[in-house]
Structures are given as C-alpha cells and as structure tokens.
C-alpha cells in the first residue's frame, strides 16, 4: 500500500486559471491529479492531447464542457469521461476534477496544438 498525504502533493499551473495538484505515487503504470479550472478554457486556444496516457476524469465540483474533435458534452459533479491517447480536447467551465492517468502522466507526452495544427 502507498499513501500520499496532501503535504506531499505538488501543485503547478498549466495556466493562470488551470491548477493541477499531483500526488506522486512513484508508479510508472498509473498516477493521479486533482485539476481545477477557474471559470476559463484550457488550453486557452486550440487543443490539448496526451499522446501516451489514457485519462479517466471524475468531476468533483462545478460544471464543465468537454469538447473533442467528435463531440461536445456538458458534465456536472458526479459525471465521468474517458479520453483515449491522441484524442484532441479542450475544457471550459468552473470546476474541479480528479484524473487518474494510465500509464503515469509525464509532461513530454502532453501537447497543446493550435487551431490549424489539428
């Protein structure tokens, strides 16, 4: 068993309104983060994509719009979404989500793509 206390977490900002708190599990197969988007869009323009990691997203607070190349959905507290590797997306709203990643998320596989690079 592994326990990660809040004091061991690492907070970083993807933008001034997108704040992620990572909980270091030290496992290459899975990790987890709590992400808050504060009444904004992430990324600010274009799309985000994880080239390797799958994401399971659980909305804990607020309301979020998730837009992919194929569909747009409104999510509320208690809803779950699943994003495949290489699926282009963006988020919009004022919400918090818990996101387990498999394999464990790392920055080099996460990309932001402008509108024309899709």
Secondary structure, DSSP 8 states (H G I E B T S, - for coil): -----GGG-EEEEEETTEEEEEE----SS-EEEEEEEEEEEESSSSEEEESS-EEEEEEEEEEEEEEESS-EEEEETT-EEEE-TT--EEEEEEEEEEEEEES---GGGEEEE-GGG-
